Amino acid sequence: MDGIDISILIIITGIIAIIFNIASVLVYKKILVIFTLLCNIFFAAHFFMMEAYAGAFTCITLSLLALIVHMYHRRGNNTPELISVLFISIFILTGNFNSNIDLDGIGLLPILAAILMLYALNNKSIKTAKFYYLFSAALWIVYDLNIPIISWENIASQVLLIIFTVVTLLFPNVSRQIEKKIN
């Protein structure tokens, strides 16, 4: 790219994704899905520029899932089970593409993390969704620390996500105060 160092763009997209990821747990359910969508779009760009294509594809798939869930929930409907099964199948296939790195089972963590995100996004209870977020974030941290291409932005994002999720679960008034400011 002319004049712009790709490493700067990698860092910028990672930081923007971090902001959306943290914001997703600080707000109520409808915006949580939208912020998750935006977070995954920026992380997809981040991973693509790092040439971590399996990670980019997983983020694109999670973005599509968030968009579909948002459309169904906006109408007051649950996401059909067939869509959930389709996305679980996609996550398993994506994990198989990623398994070219033999890490003694570590390659299964993104599959499990993505499936937990599916359940977080589909869950109408914000508290339950946040518990799924916690476990998904922990799996991503373990995975990212054990692969050759490390995204420090993703690790920082997941650590901050865990911290803010725990804070909002322990102190629900924090979320309510932020929600009031948004409305």
MARBA-3410 file (N, C-alpha, C, O; in Angstrom, 1 decimal):
183
0.9,-1.2,0.0,0.0,0.0,0.0,0.9,1.2,0.0,1.9,1.3,0.7 ~ 0.5,2.2,-0.8,1.3,3.4,-0.9,1.2,4.3,0.3,0.1,4.7,0.7 ~ 2.3,4.6,0.9,2.3,5.6,2.0,1.8,5.1,3.3,2.1,5.8,4.3 ~ 1.1,4.0,3.4,0.6,3.6,4.7,1.2,2.2,4.9,1.0,1.3,4.1 ~ 1.8,2.1,6.1,2.4,0.8,6.5,1.2,-0.1,6.9,0.4,0.3,7.7
1.2,-1.3,6.4,0.2,-2.3,6.7,0.1,-2.6,8.2,-1.0,-2.9,8.7 ~ 1.2,-2.6,8.9,1.2,-2.9,10.3,0.4,-1.8,11.1,-0.2,-2.1,12.1 ~ 0.4,-0.6,10.6,-0.4,0.5,11.3,-1.9,0.2,11.0,-2.7,0.3,12.0 ~ -2.3,-0.3,9.8,-3.7,-0.6,9.6,-4.1,-1.8,10.4,-5.3,-1.9,10.9 ~ -3.2,-2.8,10.6,-3.5,-3.9,11.4,-3.8,-3.5,12.8,-4.8,-4.0,13.4
-3.0,-2.6,13.4,-3.2,-2.1,14.7,-4.5,-1.3,14.8,-5.3,-1.5,15.8 ~ -4.7,-0.5,13.9,-5.9,0.4,13.9,-7.2,-0.4,13.8,-8.1,-0.2,14.6 ~ -7.3,-1.4,12.9,-8.5,-2.2,12.8,-8.6,-3.1,14.1,-9.8,-3.3,14.6 ~ -7.5,-3.5,14.7,-7.6,-4.2,16.0,-8.1,-3.4,17.1,-8.9,-3.8,17.9 ~ -7.7,-2.1,17.2,-8.2,-1.2,18.2,-9.6,-0.9,18.1,-10.4,-0.9,19.0
-10.1,-0.7,16.8,-11.5,-0.4,16.6,-12.3,-1.6,17.0,-13.4,-1.5,17.6 ~ -11.8,-2.8,16.6,-12.5,-4.0,17.0,-12.6,-4.2,18.5,-13.6,-4.6,19.1 ~ -11.5,-3.8,19.2,-11.5,-3.9,20.7,-12.6,-3.0,21.3,-13.3,-3.4,22.2 ~ -12.7,-1.8,20.7,-13.7,-0.8,21.2,-15.1,-1.4,21.1,-15.9,-1.3,22.0 ~ -15.4,-1.9,19.9,-16.8,-2.5,19.7,-17.0,-3.7,20.5,-18.1,-4.0,21.0
-15.9,-4.5,20.7,-16.1,-5.7,21.5,-16.4,-5.4,23.0,-17.3,-6.0,23.6 ~ -15.7,-4.4,23.5,-16.0,-4.0,24.9,-17.4,-3.3,25.0,-18.1,-3.6,26.0 ~ -17.7,-2.5,24.1,-19.0,-1.8,24.1,-20.1,-2.9,24.0,-21.2,-2.6,24.5 ~ -19.9,-4.0,23.4,-21.0,-5.0,23.2,-21.5,-5.5,24.6,-22.6,-5.9,24.7 ~ -20.6,-5.6,25.6,-21.1,-6.1,26.9,-21.5,-5.0,27.8,-22.0,-5.3,28.9
-21.3,-3.8,27.4,-21.7,-2.7,28.3,-23.2,-2.2,28.0,-23.7,-1.4,28.7 ~ -23.8,-2.7,27.0,-25.1,-2.2,26.5,-26.1,-3.3,26.6,-25.8,-4.5,26.9 ~ -27.3,-3.0,26.2,-28.4,-3.9,26.3,-28.4,-4.8,25.0,-27.6,-4.6,24.1 ~ -29.3,-5.8,25.0,-29.2,-6.9,24.1,-29.3,-6.5,22.6,-28.5,-7.0,21.8 ~ -30.2,-5.6,22.2,-30.3,-5.2,20.8,-29.0,-4.6,20.3,-28.6,-4.9,19.1
-28.4,-3.8,21.0,-27.1,-3.1,20.6,-25.9,-4.1,20.7,-25.0,-4.0,20.0 ~ -26.0,-5.1,21.7,-25.0,-6.1,21.8,-24.7,-6.8,20.5,-23.6,-7.0,20.1 ~ -25.8,-7.2,19.9,-25.7,-7.9,18.6,-25.1,-7.0,17.5,-24.2,-7.5,16.7 ~ -25.5,-5.7,17.5,-24.9,-4.8,16.5,-23.4,-4.6,16.7,-22.6,-4.6,15.8 ~ -23.1,-4.4,18.0,-21.6,-4.1,18.3,-20.8,-5.4,18.0,-19.7,-5.3,17.6
-21.4,-6.6,18.3,-20.7,-7.8,17.9,-20.5,-7.9,16.4,-19.4,-8.3,16.0 ~ -21.5,-7.5,15.7,-21.3,-7.5,14.2,-20.2,-6.6,13.8,-19.3,-7.0,13.0 ~ -20.2,-5.4,14.3,-19.1,-4.4,13.9,-17.7,-4.9,14.4,-16.7,-4.8,13.7 ~ -17.7,-5.4,15.6,-16.4,-5.9,16.2,-15.8,-7.0,15.2,-14.7,-7.0,14.9 ~ -16.7,-7.9,14.8,-16.2,-9.0,13.9,-15.9,-8.6,12.5,-15.0,-9.1,11.9
-16.5,-7.5,12.0,-16.1,-7.0,10.7,-14.7,-6.4,10.8,-13.9,-6.7,9.9 ~ -14.4,-5.7,11.9,-13.1,-5.1,12.0,-12.0,-6.1,12.3,-10.9,-6.0,11.8 ~ -12.4,-7.1,13.1,-11.4,-8.2,13.4,-11.2,-9.0,12.1,-10.1,-9.6,11.9 ~ -12.2,-9.2,11.3,-12.0,-9.9,10.0,-11.0,-9.2,9.1,-10.1,-9.8,8.6 ~ -11.1,-7.8,9.0,-10.1,-7.1,8.3,-8.7,-7.2,8.9,-7.7,-7.3,8.2
-8.7,-7.1,10.2,-7.5,-7.2,11.0,-6.8,-8.6,10.7,-5.6,-8.6,10.4 ~ -7.5,-9.7,10.8,-6.9,-11.0,10.6,-6.5,-11.2,9.1,-5.5,-11.8,8.8 ~ -7.4,-10.6,8.2,-7.1,-10.7,6.8,-5.7,-10.1,6.4,-4.9,-10.6,5.7 ~ -5.5,-8.9,7.0,-4.2,-8.2,6.8,-3.0,-8.9,7.4,-1.9,-8.8,6.9 ~ -3.3,-9.7,8.4,-2.3,-10.5,9.1,-2.0,-11.8,8.3,-1.2,-12.6,8.7
-2.9,-12.1,7.3,-2.9,-13.3,6.5,-3.3,-14.5,7.4,-2.9,-15.6,7.1 ~ -4.1,-14.2,8.4,-4.7,-15.3,9.2,-6.1,-15.5,8.7,-7.1,-15.0,9.3 ~ -6.2,-16.2,7.6,-7.4,-16.3,6.8,-8.5,-17.1,7.5,-9.7,-16.7,7.4 ~ -8.2,-18.1,8.2,-9.2,-18.9,9.0,-9.8,-18.0,10.0,-11.1,-18.0,10.2 ~ -9.0,-17.1,10.7,-9.6,-16.2,11.7,-10.5,-15.2,11.0,-11.5,-14.8,11.6
-10.1,-14.7,9.9,-10.9,-13.7,9.1,-12.2,-14.3,8.7,-13.2,-13.7,8.8 ~ -12.2,-15.6,8.2,-13.4,-16.2,7.8,-14.3,-16.5,9.0,-15.5,-16.3,8.9 ~ -13.7,-16.9,10.1,-14.6,-17.1,11.3,-15.2,-15.8,11.7,-16.4,-15.8,12.1 ~ -14.5,-14.6,11.7,-15.1,-13.3,12.0,-16.2,-12.9,11.0,-17.2,-12.4,11.4 ~ -16.0,-13.2,9.7,-17.0,-12.9,8.7,-18.2,-13.7,9.0,-19.4,-13.2,8.9
-18.0,-15.0,9.3,-19.2,-15.9,9.6,-19.9,-15.4,10.9,-21.2,-15.4,10.9 ~ -19.2,-15.0,11.9,-19.8,-14.5,13.1,-20.6,-13.2,12.8,-21.6,-12.9,13.4 ~ -20.0,-12.3,11.9,-20.7,-11.1,11.5,-22.1,-11.4,10.8,-23.1,-10.8,11.1 ~ -22.0,-12.4,9.9,-23.2,-12.8,9.2,-24.2,-13.4,10.2,-25.4,-13.1,10.2 ~ -23.8,-14.2,11.2,-24.6,-14.7,12.2,-25.3,-13.6,13.0,-26.5,-13.6,13.3
-24.5,-12.6,13.4,-25.0,-11.5,14.2,-26.1,-10.7,13.5,-27.1,-10.3,14.0 ~ -25.8,-10.6,12.2,-26.8,-9.8,11.3,-28.1,-10.6,11.2,-29.2,-10.0,11.4 ~ -28.0,-11.9,11.0,-29.2,-12.8,10.9,-30.0,-12.8,12.3,-31.2,-12.6,12.3 ~ -29.3,-13.0,13.4,-29.9,-13.0,14.7,-30.6,-11.6,14.9,-31.7,-11.6,15.5 ~ -29.9,-10.5,14.6,-30.5,-9.2,14.8,-31.8,-9.1,14.0,-32.8,-8.5,14.5
-31.8,-9.5,12.8,-33.0,-9.4,11.9,-34.2,-10.2,12.6,-35.3,-9.7,12.6 ~ -33.9,-11.4,13.1,-35.0,-12.2,13.7,-35.4,-11.6,15.0,-36.6,-11.5,15.3 ~ -34.5,-11.2,15.8,-34.8,-10.6,17.1,-35.6,-9.3,17.0,-36.4,-9.0,17.8 ~ -35.2,-8.5,16.0,-35.9,-7.3,15.7,-37.4,-7.5,15.5,-38.3,-6.6,15.8 ~ -37.7,-8.6,14.8,-39.1,-8.9,14.6,-39.8,-9.7,15.8,-41.0,-10.0,15.7
-39.0,-9.9,16.8,-39.5,-10.6,18.0,-39.5,-12.1,17.9,-40.1,-12.8,18.7 ~ -38.8,-12.6,16.9,-38.7,-14.1,16.7,-37.4,-14.6,17.1,-36.4,-13.9,17.2 ~ -37.4,-15.9,17.4,-36.2,-16.6,17.7,-35.5,-17.0,16.4,-36.2,-17.2,15.4 ~ -34.2,-17.2,16.4,-33.5,-17.6,15.2,-33.9,-19.1,15.0,-33.7,-19.9,16.0 ~ -34.3,-19.5,13.8,-34.6,-20.9,13.6,-33.4,-21.9,13.9,-32.3,-21.5,13.6
-33.8,-23.0,14.4,-32.8,-24.1,14.7,-31.9,-24.4,13.5,-30.7,-24.7,13.6 ~ -32.6,-24.4,12.3,-31.9,-24.8,11.1,-30.7,-23.8,10.8,-29.6,-24.3,10.4 ~ -30.9,-22.6,11.1,-29.8,-21.6,10.9,-28.7,-21.9,11.9,-27.5,-21.8,11.6 ~ -29.1,-22.2,13.2,-28.0,-22.6,14.2,-27.2,-23.8,13.7,-26.0,-23.8,13.8 ~ -27.9,-24.8,13.2,-27.2,-26.0,12.8,-26.3,-25.7,11.6,-25.2,-26.1,11.5
-26.8,-24.8,10.7,-26.0,-24.4,9.5,-24.7,-23.7,10.0,-23.6,-24.0,9.5 ~ -24.8,-22.8,11.0,-23.6,-22.1,11.4,-22.7,-23.0,12.2,-21.5,-22.8,12.1 ~ -23.2,-23.9,13.0,-22.3,-24.8,13.7,-21.6,-25.6,12.7,-20.4,-25.9,12.9 ~ -22.2,-26.0,11.6,-21.5,-26.8,10.5,-20.4,-25.9,9.9,-19.3,-26.4,9.6 ~ -20.7,-24.7,9.7,-19.7,-23.7,9.1,-18.5,-23.6,10.0,-17.4,-23.6,9.6
-18.8,-23.5,11.3,-17.7,-23.3,12.3,-16.8,-24.6,12.3,-15.6,-24.5,12.5 ~ -17.5,-25.7,12.2,-16.7,-27.0,12.2,-15.8,-27.0,11.0,-14.7,-27.4,11.0 ~ -16.4,-26.7,9.8,-15.6,-26.7,8.6,-14.5,-25.7,8.6,-13.3,-25.9,8.2 ~ -14.8,-24.5,9.2,-13.7,-23.4,9.3,-12.6,-24.0,10.2,-11.4,-23.7,10.0 ~ -13.0,-24.6,11.3,-12.0,-25.2,12.2,-11.1,-26.2,11.5,-9.9,-26.4,11.8
-11.7,-27.0,10.6,-10.9,-28.0,9.8,-9.9,-27.3,8.9,-8.8,-27.8,8.7 ~ -10.3,-26.1,8.4,-9.3,-25.4,7.5,-8.2,-24.9,8.4,-7.0,-24.8,8.0 ~ -8.5,-24.6,9.6,-7.5,-24.0,10.6,-6.6,-25.1,11.2,-5.6,-24.9,11.8 ~ -7.0,-26.4,11.0,-6.3,-27.5,11.6,-5.0,-27.9,10.9,-4.4,-28.9,11.3 ~ -4.6,-27.1,9.9,-3.3,-27.4,9.3,-2.2,-27.2,10.3,-1.1,-27.6,10.0
-2.5,-26.5,11.4,-1.5,-26.3,12.4,-1.8,-27.4,13.5,-2.8,-27.4,14.1 ~ -0.9,-28.3,13.6,-1.1,-29.4,14.6,-0.7,-28.9,16.0,0.4,-28.7,16.3 ~ -1.8,-28.7,16.8,-1.6,-28.1,18.1,-2.2,-28.9,19.2,-2.5,-28.4,20.3 ~ -2.3,-30.2,19.0,-2.8,-31.1,20.0,-4.1,-30.7,20.6,-4.3,-30.6,21.8 ~ -5.1,-30.5,19.7,-6.4,-30.2,20.1,-6.7,-28.7,20.3,-7.9,-28.3,20.4
-5.7,-27.9,20.2,-5.9,-26.4,20.3,-6.8,-25.9,19.2,-7.5,-24.9,19.3 ~ -6.7,-26.6,18.0,-7.4,-26.2,16.9,-9.0,-26.3,17.1,-9.7,-25.7,16.3 ~ -9.4,-27.0,18.1,-10.8,-27.1,18.4,-11.4,-25.9,19.1,-12.6,-25.7,19.1 ~ -10.5,-25.1,19.7,-10.9,-24.0,20.6,-11.7,-23.0,19.8,-12.7,-22.5,20.3 ~ -11.2,-22.6,18.6,-12.0,-21.6,17.8,-13.4,-22.1,17.4,-14.4,-21.3,17.4
-13.5,-23.4,17.2,-14.8,-24.0,16.9,-15.7,-23.9,18.1,-16.9,-23.4,18.0 ~ -15.2,-24.2,19.3,-16.0,-24.1,20.5,-16.4,-22.7,20.8,-17.5,-22.4,21.3 ~ -15.4,-21.8,20.6,-15.6,-20.4,20.9,-16.7,-19.8,20.0,-17.5,-19.0,20.5 ~ -16.6,-20.2,18.7,-17.6,-19.7,17.8,-19.0,-20.2,18.1,-20.0,-19.5,18.0 ~ -19.1,-21.5,18.5,-20.4,-22.1,18.9,-20.9,-21.4,20.1,-22.2,-21.2,20.2
-20.1,-21.1,21.1,-20.5,-20.3,22.3,-21.1,-19.0,21.9,-22.0,-18.5,22.5 ~ -20.4,-18.3,20.9,-20.9,-17.0,20.5,-22.3,-17.1,19.8,-23.1,-16.3,20.0 ~ -22.5,-18.2,19.1,-23.8,-18.5,18.5,-24.9,-18.5,19.6,-25.9,-17.9,19.5 ~ -24.6,-19.3,20.7,-25.5,-19.4,21.8,-25.7,-18.0,22.5,-26.8,-17.7,23.0 ~ -24.6,-17.3,22.6,-24.7,-16.0,23.2,-25.6,-15.0,22.4,-26.4,-14.3,23.0
-25.4,-15.0,21.1,-26.2,-14.1,20.3,-27.6,-14.5,20.2,-28.5,-13.7,20.2 ~ -27.9,-15.8,20.2,-29.3,-16.3,20.2,-30.0,-16.2,21.5,-31.2,-16.3,21.5 ~ -29.3,-16.1,22.6,-30.0,-16.1,23.9,-30.6,-14.7,24.1,-30.0,-13.7,24.0 ~ -31.8,-14.7,24.5,-32.5,-13.5,24.8,-32.2,-12.9,26.2,-32.4,-11.7,26.4 ~ -31.6,-13.7,27.1,-31.2,-13.2,28.4,-29.8,-12.6,28.3,-28.9,-13.3,27.9
-29.7,-11.3,28.6,-28.4,-10.7,28.5,-27.4,-11.3,29.5,-26.2,-11.4,29.2 ~ -27.9,-11.7,30.7,-27.0,-12.3,31.7,-26.5,-13.6,31.2,-25.3,-13.9,31.3 ~ -27.3,-14.5,30.6,-26.8,-15.7,30.1,-25.9,-15.5,28.9,-24.9,-16.2,28.8 ~ -26.2,-14.6,28.0,-25.4,-14.3,26.9,-24.0,-13.9,27.4,-23.0,-14.2,26.7 ~ -23.9,-13.1,28.4,-22.6,-12.7,28.9,-21.8,-13.8,29.5,-20.6,-13.8,29.4
-22.5,-14.8,30.1,-21.7,-16.0,30.5,-21.1,-16.8,29.3,-20.0,-17.2,29.4 ~ -21.9,-16.9,28.3,-21.3,-17.5,27.0,-20.2,-16.7,26.5,-19.2,-17.2,26.1 ~ -20.3,-15.3,26.6,-19.2,-14.5,26.2,-17.9,-14.8,27.0,-16.8,-14.8,26.4 ~ -18.1,-14.9,28.3,-16.9,-15.2,29.1,-16.1,-16.4,28.7,-14.9,-16.4,28.6 ~ -16.9,-17.5,28.5,-16.2,-18.8,28.1,-15.6,-18.7,26.7,-14.5,-19.2,26.5
-16.3,-18.0,25.8,-15.8,-17.9,24.5,-14.5,-17.0,24.5,-13.5,-17.4,23.8 ~ -14.5,-16.0,25.2,-13.3,-15.1,25.3,-12.1,-15.9,25.9,-11.0,-15.8,25.4 ~ -12.4,-16.7,26.9,-11.3,-17.5,27.5,-10.7,-18.5,26.5,-9.5,-18.7,26.4 ~ -11.6,-19.1,25.7,-11.1,-20.0,24.7,-10.3,-19.3,23.6,-9.2,-19.9,23.2 ~ -10.7,-18.1,23.2,-9.9,-17.4,22.2,-8.5,-17.0,22.8,-7.5,-17.1,22.1
-8.5,-16.7,24.1,-7.2,-16.3,24.7,-6.2,-17.5,24.6,-5.1,-17.4,24.2 ~ -6.7,-18.6,25.1,-5.9,-19.8,25.1,-5.4,-20.2,23.7,-4.3,-20.5,23.5 ~ -6.3,-20.1,22.7,-6.0,-20.4,21.3,-4.9,-19.4,20.8,-3.9,-19.9,20.3 ~ -5.2,-18.1,21.0,-4.3,-17.1,20.4,-2.9,-17.2,21.0,-1.9,-16.9,20.3 ~ -2.8,-17.6,22.3,-1.5,-17.8,22.9,-0.7,-19.0,22.4,0.5,-19.1,22.7
-1.3,-19.9,21.7,-0.7,-21.1,21.3,-0.6,-21.3,19.8,-0.4,-22.4,19.3 ~ -0.7,-20.2,19.0,-0.6,-20.3,17.5,0.5,-19.5,17.1,1.0,-18.5,17.8 ~ 1.1,-19.8,15.9,2.2,-19.0,15.3,1.9,-17.5,15.1,2.8,-16.7,15.3 ~ 0.7,-17.2,14.5,0.4,-15.8,14.2,-0.5,-15.3,15.4,-1.6,-15.6,15.5 ~ 0.2,-14.5,16.2,-0.5,-14.0,17.5,-1.1,-12.6,17.2,-0.4,-11.7,16.8
-2.4,-12.4,17.5,-3.0,-11.1,17.4,-3.1,-10.6,18.9,-4.0,-11.0,19.6 ~ -2.1,-9.7,19.2,-2.1,-9.2,20.5,-3.4,-8.3,20.8,-3.9,-8.2,21.9 ~ -3.9,-7.7,19.7,-5.1,-6.9,19.8,-6.3,-7.8,20.2,-7.1,-7.5,21.0 ~ -6.4,-9.0,19.6,-7.4,-10.0,19.9,-7.3,-10.4,21.4,-8.3,-10.5,22.1 ~ -6.1,-10.7,21.8,-5.9,-11.2,23.2,-6.3,-10.0,24.1,-7.0,-10.3,25.1
-5.8,-8.8,23.9,-6.2,-7.7,24.7,-7.7,-7.5,24.7,-8.3,-7.2,25.7 ~ -8.3,-7.6,23.5,-9.8,-7.5,23.4,-10.5,-8.5,24.3,-11.5,-8.2,25.0 ~ -10.1,-9.8,24.2,-10.7,-10.8,25.0,-10.5,-10.6,26.5,-11.4,-10.9,27.3 ~ -9.3,-10.2,26.9,-9.1,-10.0,28.3,-10.0,-8.8,28.8,-10.6,-8.9,29.9 ~ -10.0,-7.7,28.1,-10.9,-6.6,28.5,-12.3,-7.0,28.5,-13.1,-6.6,29.3
-12.7,-7.9,27.5,-14.1,-8.3,27.4,-14.4,-9.1,28.7,-15.5,-9.0,29.3 ~ -13.5,-10.0,29.1,-13.8,-10.7,30.4,-13.9,-9.8,31.6,-14.8,-9.9,32.4 ~ -13.0,-8.8,31.7,-13.1,-7.9,32.8,-14.4,-7.1,32.8,-15.0,-7.0,33.8 ~ -14.7,-6.5,31.6,-16.0,-5.7,31.6,-17.2,-6.6,31.8,-18.2,-6.1,32.3 ~ -17.2,-7.8,31.3,-18.3,-8.7,31.5,-18.5,-9.0,32.9,-19.6,-9.0,33.5
-17.4,-9.4,33.6,-17.5,-9.7,35.0,-18.0,-8.4,35.8,-18.8,-8.6,36.7 ~ -17.5,-7.3,35.5,-17.9,-6.0,36.2,-19.4,-5.8,36.0,-20.2,-5.5,36.9 ~ -19.9,-6.0,34.7,-21.3,-5.8,34.5,-22.2,-6.9,35.1,-23.4,-6.6,35.4 ~ -21.7,-8.1,35.2,-22.5,-9.1,35.9,-22.5,-8.9,37.4,-23.5,-9.1,38.1 ~ -21.4,-8.5,38.0,-21.3,-8.2,39.4,-22.0,-6.9,39.8,-22.6,-6.8,40.9
-22.0,-5.9,38.9,-22.6,-4.6,39.2,-23.5,-4.2,38.1,-23.1,-3.4,37.2 ~ -24.7,-4.8,38.0,-25.6,-4.6,36.9,-26.0,-3.1,36.7,-26.5,-2.7,35.7 ~ -25.9,-2.3,37.8,-26.2,-0.9,37.7,-25.3,-0.2,36.7,-25.8,0.8,36.1 ~ -24.1,-0.7,36.5,-23.2,-0.1,35.5,-23.9,-0.1,34.1,-23.9,0.9,33.4 ~ -24.4,-1.3,33.8,-25.0,-1.5,32.5,-26.3,-0.6,32.3,-26.5,0.0,31.3
-27.0,-0.5,33.4,-28.3,0.3,33.4,-28.0,1.7,33.2,-28.7,2.5,32.5 ~ -26.9,2.2,33.9,-26.5,3.6,33.8,-26.1,3.9,32.3,-26.4,5.0,31.8 ~ -25.3,3.1,31.7,-24.9,3.3,30.4,-26.1,3.2,29.4,-26.2,4.0,28.5 ~ -27.0,2.3,29.7,-28.2,2.2,28.9,-29.0,3.5,28.9,-29.5,3.9,27.9 ~ -29.2,4.1,30.1,-29.9,5.3,30.2,-29.3,6.4,29.4,-30.0,7.3,28.9
-27.9,6.5,29.4,-27.2,7.5,28.7,-27.4,7.4,27.2,-27.4,8.4,26.5 ~ -27.5,6.1,26.7,-27.7,5.9,25.3,-29.1,6.3,24.9,-29.3,6.9,23.8 ~ -30.1,6.0,25.7,-31.5,6.3,25.4,-31.7,7.8,25.6,-32.8,8.3,25.4
END
